[in-house]
């Protein structure tokens, strides 16, 4: 199946009747170079080394796009505009792109060589998603008009309303609920990091008086929390890192649950890693599936998902028992090492082998390599750092491996990156007005950060949350906040705003989410397309893509100079779509908070951020981007190596926490138990080794990749160029395992867990643990151009989250991370 067509521009406003949903696009630019794009997506990181673009222009068009000149009125009008690519997430600013617009239609996109994407200045590459970005603007699935629910929640019956009516009704409801239930009854869903929500969204919460920023607990933040309390650092973003700051000087890279060939294809990581390997660096890859860059590893450990904590403890055991640690470092910079050494004796490789599925001798071999090779850096990924039931101690143990082997703060080891020269263009962030969030009597009595006492479901313990430990203020865990609607403990949220987030796919157990959304007093969604949670909404708002508004800029600093770019309007907004940024300003004005939100003037907000930069908003909007070349001769400098006094200054006694005195013996996030001082292994709620009675009926393990190169989590399955490469919801399975069940490659499978059931298409994949199935979440978007459906999120659909446990008692006690592993049984779907 190959998608060829282009939709025609419809100038008339679509007509509709009450009880239907309005969505749809105006037109889709016809693109070429399909084969190359397929290759990029299929090969992932390796293909990105050569680079690609979405469409070739004619020679004359290329000249026009570069000069901006138009030789005669009869020739097409061609403009080249700047935009930050949004395909790795809304409001992201990783990759700068140049977008060619021909007669008002976006026809070509490529990486901006001035910005330093991928391998550096001069790179024009984009990943498969970036090359397919045009379709997100012209998709027939686009939401076009504000909608108000007319039927029961879940029925999907809506009528069109105006933006003024929508804003007025939302503001009235927030005022009413604030008066009746308190400002804390309002919460916002934070999916992955989202610049709009982290700035204006947080500012609105603080001014309104609510601490309930519902952070996903499926994020880098979970790893940062654990690194911070184990290895120290000045603040959340500055937590001491185990990743090598200078990869070219690293001799051993341990890739642990890390998925860079899917999550950072065009951000330089694959290039740097392969270059380092050509220079002699060895790689240990610890993942259940050997995909992409994993095939280049020197050692592959096909671990059973959710058992990484057991492996880390066994590796610590070998390094300590065989005296492979750095004695000088341990003696001077580790707190409680002797106690840890005695404690870890009970976790030898012979104990870990049946749990992890990795032979005892391989664990010992790899541990010896890690204990004797330096410099060593460890990439800690989402797979172990924030998506297992005991992610904190897993990450902490990996941090301790890096520390006691003497690999922190050395060239090629953890952290110790080169120090960049000062940026030549300095801008300001949005002040989130943290001082406006009121402190309760309980906050003041306990010495807590303002607002913490009223969190509905703390992501980390209340006593731990400070402006230094958190990303931007107090946080409730996304899933816990939703479940509060059902439990009413300690109180139920009354209004939730979901912006570029679909809770039916973004967290565990959509059946529970659906039940909660039905009970929720008021639910508002703002998105570019109708997601599967919209059926439960009271108001649905159509958002512009990043390519239809000019409300965000960002900078990139490099040895060559400093780049600043703003999103220019590549395409006029479809229908009545509004910017996510402008929404907050409009709502704030309607709430009476206008003075704190530039009286609704987005230009005033942006100008404030640019003040003192030497660049005006008008100049930036006109040019799209500016590169200021470094002429002072400044170059990156060596960091201050092994400054452990500074590195560990925030830790108890200024030392690495082999015994954790920062969190040990203090209440967990739910105030239901005390946190441990020493590493413990809990494992997934259902596991082959831990729950043999369940395993007798459900003998296989399933998990999912956090990121995938053909989509952004659950979004972009409506993009034809990407969807034709993964037309059906897939699950990767070892051929030998599949054949035991009479399942052939391409067969539909029924996958059942103790919590639910889904249907997916089997894809044979030999480089995967035979006891493991791997898939991805989120298949709700249909692709109308290819005639491919979206799939449901409940039982019988294809949303893997329906298989997982959502008992909050099983979440990580420190970081609230949730297991994305469970036991399943499989069968072939007949007919």
N, C-alpha and C positions, 0 to 999 in steps of 0.2 A: 504494500500500500504506500503510495507516494502522494503527498498533498501538493497540489499545483495552483489552485485557484486564488484569486484575489477578490475580496468583497467590494462591491461598489459603494460609493459615497451616497448616503441617503440624507438629503437636506431637510426633509420634512421631519417635524417632531413626531416620534412614534406615538400612536394612539393606543389606548388601553382601557380596559374596564376594571372596576373594583374587583378584588379577589385574585388578581394576577400579579406577577412580578415583572417589573420593567428592568431589562438589562440589555446589553448588546453593544456592538461596535459599529463604527461607521465604515471603515475600510481597512484592508490589510495590504501593506506594501508587498508586491511580488518580489521575492528574493531569488538569487541564484547561488551557485557554488555549493549546492546541496551536499555533494559527495564529500567535500572537504569538511563541512560542518559536521557531517555524520562521523567522520574520522576523528575529529577533535573530541566529540562526545564519547565515542566508543573507546578511544585510547586514553582519554583523560590527560593526566599530567604529561605523559611522554609526548603526546602530539603537540602540547602547548609549547614545547621547546622551539618548534619551528614557527609558530604563530599563524594566525589566519584572520580573515575578515569576512563580513557577511555577504558582500556583493561587490563585484568589480564595476567600476564606472567606465564609460567610454573615454578615450583619450581627451576629447574636447571637454567632457564633463569633469575629468580629473583636473585639467588646467583651470577651469572655471572655479572648481571647489577650492583650489589652492590660492588663486589670485582674488577671488570674489568679484571679478569683473564680468560684465555682461556685454557682449559685443554688439548685440542688436536686440530690439524689442521683441523680435520674433523668436529669439532663442529662449530656452527654459530659464527660469529664475532659480539659481542654485545658491544655497547658503550653507555654510558650515557652522554649526553651533556646538557649544560645550554642554556636557551633562556628566554628572557622576553616575556610574552604572548602579542600578538598583537590584541587580539580579541575584546578589548574595544577601539581600534583605532590604526592607524599606529604609530609605534615608541613609543608606550606606555610602561611604566616600572612599572606598578602597581604590577603585579603578576609574581614572578620568577617561572620558570618551569624546570623540569628535563625531558629530551626527550630521550627515548630509541631508538637507531638505531640498527637494526638487518640486517646484511649483506648489509649495505648501505641504508636500507629502514627504514624510521621513522615509528615505530609501536606502541609506547606507550608514553603517556604524563601524568604527574601528578605535583601537586604543590610541590615546593621545601621546605621541612620542615625547612631548615636552614634560610630561608629568612624572615620569619614572615608574611606570607600572612594571609588573613582572620582573624582568631582569635589569631594569634601569632605564635611564633616558635613552630615547630612540626606539623603545619597544612599542609596537602597534598591536600586539596580540590581545585577544580577548578569549575567554573560554566559550564553550558552546552556549551557555546561558546568555552571556553578554552579546554574542552574535545574534541571538534570537530575540533581543530585547524589544524590537519594534512591535512584535505581536502583542505585547502586554498593553500597548496603547490602543491597538485596533481590534482587540479581541471581541468577538460577539458575546462573550460572557460578562462584559463590563456592566457594572451598575451605573445608571445614568441619572437617576432622579431620587430625591429623598422619598422614603416610603414609611408608612405608618401601618401597624398591624390592625386588621379588621376582624380576623377570626381568632380561634383559640391558639394558645402557644403550641407551636409544633405543626400547625396546619399549613403555614406558608401563605396565608391570605393577607394581602396588603393593598393599600391605595397610595397613589401619588400625592405628596404634599409639597409645599414650598419650603425653601431653606429657612425663611423667616419663621414659619410655623414650627418647623422642627426645633430650631434654636430656642424659641420661646417656650415650647412644651418641655424640653429637656431642662432648661433653667428653672421653670416653675416646679418641676418635680424635685430637682436638687434642693431648692429652697424649702419646699414642704418637708422633705425627708430630713434635712438638717435640723429643722425646727422640732420635728417629732422624735427623731431617733439619734440625733447628733451627727456631726460632719463625718465621723468615722464610718457611717453606714454606706458611704460611697467608696468604691474601689475601682482601680483601673488594671487591666490585664497587660502585663509586660511580657511579650514573647521572648525572642532573642533581643540583644541590645538594639534599641530603637531610639535614635537621636531625638525625635519629636517628643517621645514620652519621657526620656531622661532629662529633658530640659523644660519645655513648656508644660508637659504633663505633670512633672514633679512640682513645678512652680505653682500650677493650678491647685494641686493637692494641698500644698503648704498654705496657700492663701485661703483656700476653702476650709482647711482645718483637719484634713484626714491624713493619717499616716499610711493608709492601705494601698501602697504600691505593690501590686501582686506580681512578684518576680517569679519566673518560671521554675526555678530550682533545677533547671536543665541547662546549665550555662557555665561558662568559664568562671563565674563568680564562686561557684562551689569549690573549685580547685584553688582559687585565690584565698578563700577563707582558711582552707587547710594548710596551704603553704605559709600563710601569714602567722598562724599559731604554732607552726613547727620550725620554720626557718626565719621568721621575722620579716621586717620591711617597714618602711615609714607609714604605709597606708595600704588600703585595699588594692589599688592599681600598682603599687610599688612592692608587692609581696616578692620576696626573694625567689628567683626562678631556678628551676633545674634544667631548663633548656639551654643549649650552648649559645652564648651571645656572639661567638665567633666560630661559625660552623667550619670555616676553612682550617681552623686549628684543632678541630675535634678529632680524636682518634677512634672513639667508639660512640655511636649514637644509638640509644635505646628508644624505639618507637613503641610506646605502650598505650594501646587503645586509641591511637592518634591517626587521623584520617585525612592527611593533607592533600592526597591526590583527588579528593572529592570536595574539600572545603576551602582550599587555598590555591587552586590551580593557577590562577593568573596573578598571584601575589608573591611570586618569587621562590616559594619554598621548594617545589620540585627541581627547579634549575639548580639552586644552591646545594641541595642534597646530592644530586647526581654529580655535580662538580666536585663536591667533597669526597664522594666515593671514588671518583677517578683519581683523586689525590691520595688514596689509601685508607680513608676512613671506613671502618667496619660498621655494620648495622645489625642490630637485633630487633626483630619485628614481633611483637606480642599481640596478636589479634586472632580471633577464631577463623577468619577468612583471609587468604593471601590474595590481595587484589592490588592492581596498579603497582605502586612502588614497592609493595611487599615482595614482589618477584625478584627484586634486586637485592634483597637482604641476604646477609651471610648466615643468619640463624632465623628460623621462623618457628614460633611456639604457638600452635593452634589451640589456644586456651578455650575452655568452656566458659561462655559468657557469665559474668557475675562472680567468678572465682579468683579474680586478680589479687584480692587481698591475701588469699592463702598463698599465692605464688610469691608475692612481695615478702611475706613473713618468712617463707622458706629460704628465699635468697638472702635475707638478713641473717638467718640462722647459719648458712654456709659461710658467709663473709666473716661473721663473728667467731664461729667455732673453728674455722681454719686460719684465723689470725690474718685476714686479708685487709684489715682496716688500717687507717692512718692513725697511728698511736699518738703522734704529736697533736693532731687536730682534736682527737677524742679527749685527750687529757686536758686540753686548754679551753675547748669550745663546746663541749657537750655536757648537758645536765642529765644526770641519772643514767649514764651509759652502763654501769655495772648492773643496775637493776634491770635495764632492758636486756642485757646479755643473759642474765639468769632467766628472765621471763620468756625469751625467744627460744630457749632450749626445747620447749614443748611443741615447737612447730618445725620439725625437720622436713627435708624433701620427701621422705617416706610417708609423712602425714599428708603433704600437699598433693602428691602425685594422683591418688584416686579422686581427689576433689577437683583438680584442675584438668585432668585428662592428659597431663604432660608427664612422660616417664621420669622417674626419679633421677636417672643418670643424666638426662638432658637438663633438668633443673640444676644439678650440681655443676655441669659443664658451663652453663650460661652464667651462673653465679660466680664461678671462678674467673671467667672472662671479665665480668663487671668489676670484680674485686682487684684485678691485676692490670687493667688497661686504663690509662689516663693520658690526656684529659677525656672524660666521659660526660656526655650530656644526655638528659632523659626528657623526651617529649611526652608529657602526660596529657592524654586526650579525653574527650567527653565520654568515651566508652567506659572508662574506669573512674573518672573524676567527678561525675555528676549524674550518672545514670545507673547506680547500683545502690543497694540498701545499706551498704557500709562504705560508702565512697570516702568518707573522711579518713578512716584509718588506712584505707588502701593508699590514698594520696600521701598521707603522713609517712607510711612505711617506705614508699618510693622516695620521698624526700630524704628520709634517713639513710637510704642506700647511697644517694648522691653525696650526702654530707659526710658520713663516717669513712667513705673511701677517699676523702680529701679533694673532692672535685668541685667544691663551691668556690666561686670568686677567682678562678684561674682561667687563663686564656684557653678557650676551647671547652671549658667546663660550664657548670651551671651559672647563668647570668654573665657578668663580666663582658658585656657588649662594648663596642667602641663608642666613645662619647662624641656625639655629633656637634658641630659648631652651632652657635646660636642661630635661630631662624632669622632671616632678614625681613620677614613680614610677620608681625606679631598682632594677633587678633585676640578678642575676649570671648569667653564662653557666656552662655545665658546664666545669669544669676538665678538660682532656683529659690531664693528667698527663704532659706531654711529657718531663719529667725522668726518667720511668721507662723510656723507650726506651733500651736500652744502646748506647753508642758502641763500635764495633769498633776494633781497632788501626789499620785503614786509615782510618777516620774521623778518628782522632786525628792520624795522621801527615800527613793532607792538610788538616787544619783544617776538616773538613766537619761539617755537622750530624749528630747521632747518628742512626744507622740508614741513612744515605744509601748507604754502601758496599754494603749488602746488598739494595738495591732490585733487583728482578728485571728491570725494564725502565724506567729513569728517564723520567719524563714530560718534564722539563727536565734540562739537564746536572747531574750530581752536584755540581759545584763551585758551581753557581748556587743550589741549594736551601738556603734558610735559613728560619727562622721568620718573617722579614720578607718574603721573596719568595713563600712558599707560603701556601696558604689556612689550613692547620692542622697542617702537618708534612710529612714526606717523601711523595712520590707516585710511583707507578709508573703508566704509561699503561695503561688498561683493555685495549686490544687487544694491546699488547705482553705484558702479563701472561698473557693467555690463550694467546698463541702460544708462550710459554715452555714450556708443557706439551708441545708438539710438538718444539720445537728443543732443549730442555734447556740453553739458553744464556742466562745463565751457570749456571742450574740450573732445574729445573721446579718450579712451584708444585704442591703436593700436595693442598691443600684450598682451595676457594673458597666463599665465602658470598655468595649473590645475594639481596639484600633490595630488593623493589620494583624489580627490574631484570631485563629479559629480554635476555641477551646475543645471542640469535638475531636481535634487531632493533635493539639499542642500539649496535652497532658494525659495522664493515665485514666482509663476507664470512661469512655464516652457515654456509657449507659448511666453512670452516676452524674455526669455533667448534664445530660439531657434532663434527668429528673430534677436537678438543682435549678436549671434555667427555667423549667416550667413553674417552679415555685417562686423564683425571684420576682420581686415587685416590679423592677424596671430594668430592662436590658437594652443598651444602645450599641450598635455595631457601625463602624466606619471602615469601609474596605473598597478595593477596586472591583471586586467581583462578589457574587452571591456565594458566601461560604455556608457550610452545613449547619452552623449555629444560627444563621439569620432567621430561620423558621421560628425560632423562639424569641426573637427580638420584639421590642415595642417600637423602636425607631431604627431604620437602616439608612445610612448616609453614604452617598457615592463619593469616593476619594479620587483625586487626581493621581496619576502615576508621577514618579519623580521627573518625568519628561514633559509634564504639562504645567509646571509651576516653577517659579524662580525664587524660592524661599529659603534656600540653603546654600552655604558655601563652606569650603574646607581648605586646609593647607596641607602641603607635604614638604618636609624639609629634607634636603639631601646634601651630600658634599658639594654638588655643583651649584646649589642655590636653593631658593624657596619658591614653591609653586602655590598659587592660590587660584581656585576656580569656583564658579557659581553655576548652579543649574540655570541654563537658559531655557526658554519655552521652545521645545522642539516641535510640539504639536499643540494647537489650541485645545483646551479641555473639552472632553466629550460630554455631551448632554449638559447637565448642570453639576458636574463634578467640582468639588472644592478641595483646596489644599488642606492636608492634615494640620499644618502649622496654623493656617488662618482659622481653622475651626476653633482652636483654643482661644484665640484672640476674640472671636465673635462671641463665644460662650461666656468668656470672662466679662465682656461688656454687658451682656444680658444679665449676668449675675450681680452686676454692680461693682465688679472688680477692675473696671477699665483702667483706672490710674496705675494699677500694677501691671498692666498689659499694654502699655503704649497706646492706650485708648483705641485698640484694635488696629493700629497702623503697623503692618508687617515691615514696611520700609524703615520706620523708626527703630524697630527692634534690630534689624540687620545693620543699620548705620551705627547703632550703639556698639555692636560687636566689632565694627571696623574702625571705630574711633582710635586714632593714634597709630594706625597701621600704615598710613601714607597712601592709602588707596580709598577712593570714595565708592559708594554703592553704584553711583551712576557710571563711573568708569568700569567697574567690574561687570555690571550688567551689559554694558556695550561690548566689551572685549570678550567676555566669557571667562577668560583666565589670564593671569599674568605670571610670568616667570622672572624672578629677580636673580640674576646671576651673581655668584659669589666672586668678588674681585679682590678681596683682602688677603687671599692666600690661605685662609683658614681651612684646615682639614680635620677629619675625625682623629681623635687622640686616644691613646691607651687609657683604659679606666684605672682606677686605683685598686689594684689587685689585692685580694686577701685582707681587705679591711674589715675584719670580722667584728671588731668593736662597734663599728658603725652598722654593719649588716644585721647584727643580732641585738641592737640596742633596745628594740621594743619588746624583747622576750624576757621572761623571768630570769634573773641573774645574768642576763646578757648572753645566753647560750642556747644552742640548738636543743630542742625539747625532746630528748630521748624518753624522758618521762615528762608528760605534759602538765606542767604546773599552771599554765594559763587557763586551761579549760577543765582539767581533771578535778573531780569532786564537786563540780558546780552543776546547777540545773540544766537539763537539755532544753531544746527549743520548745517542747510542749509542757515543760514543768512537770513531767511525769516520772523522771528518774534522774540520777546523777550521771554525768559523763565520766568515762574512764580516763585514767591517767596513762595507761599502757595499751598497746595495740590489742585489739580483739578482732576475731573473724566471725561474722554472722552469716554471710552468704545470702543468696536470693531467697525470697519467701518460699518458693518451690524450687528444689534442685535435685539432681540425680543422687548426690551423696547425702544431702541434709534431710530430704523427705522421701525415703525409699517407698513408703506406702503409696504416695501419690505417683511416684515414678513407675510403679508397677502397672498403672493404667495409662500414664502419660510418659512414655519412655524417651522422648526427645526434648531438646532445649531449643527455644526460639529467642532471637533478639533482633534488633534492627540497627541499621547504620544511622548515625546522627545526622550526617549531611550526605548529599548525593549530587553528583555533578550535573544531572539533568533536571534539577528542580531546586527550589529553596524550601527545604522542609516539606510542607504539604502543598506548596504553591507551584504554579507553572505547568501543571499537567494539561492545561488547556492550550499550550503552545505547540502547534503542529510539528515544527522542526525538532522539538524535544520529545514530544509524545510518540512520534512514529518510531523512535528508538527504544521506547519502553511502552508499547501500546496497552499491555494489560498489567495489573498488579502482580508483581513477581515475588517469588521466594526462591532463594538459591539453596540447592540441596545436593549433597554428594550423590553421584549416580548410583553407587553401590547401595546406599540407604534407600533411595527412591525405588530401585528395582525390587527390594525386599517387600515393598508394598504394592508392586505392580503399577508403578507410576512412571510414565515416560516423559521425556523432555517435552514441555509444552502442554501437558495435561493440567486441567484444573484440579486443585486439591482442596479438600476440606481439612482445616486445621482447627483442632479443638483443645482448649485449655480448661482448667477448673473454673475459669471466669467467663468464658464466652467462646464464640466460634467465628471463623472467617473463611473466605474462599480466595485462593490465589493460584497463579499459574506457576507450575514447577519449571525452574531453569537449572539444568544440570551445571554443576560447578565442582570440579574435582578438588580444587585447593581449598577445602573447607573441612573442618572436623566432622567426621561421619555422624556424630551424635547431635549436630547443631544445624539449625535452619537460620538463614539470615535474610531479612527483608528490609523494607523501608516503610515509613508511615505516610498516611495521607494520600488518598486517591479520590477525593470528593469532586474534583473539577472535571467536567466533561470536555472533550475536544470536538466541537461541532463540525469543524472543517474536515476532520477525519472520520466523523460518524462514530466516535468512540465515547462511551458513557463515563460518567463519574460513578463511584461506588459508595455505598452507604457506610456509615460509621458505627452501626450497631451490629448485633449478631446477624451473621449471614452476609455482611458486607465485606470490605477489604481493609479495614482500619486495624492495624496490629495492636493498637492500644487497648482494644476491647478484650484482648487476651490477658492483660497484665493485672496484677494485684493493685488495689488502691486502698488498702487498710492503712490508715495513717500511723498506726502503731508500728508498722514495719518500715517506715521511712527512716533515713539516717537521723540520728538524734541531734547531731550538731548542725548539719547543713540542709536538712529536709529533702535530700535527694531521694529519688524513687527508683526502684528496680525496673529495668526494661528487659528482664529475663523471666521466663516461666517455663513450665513443662507442658508439652503438647503431645497429642496423638494425631496421626494423619491418615487419610484415605483418599482414594481417587474418586472424583465426582463423576458419576456415570451420566451419559446422555448430554 
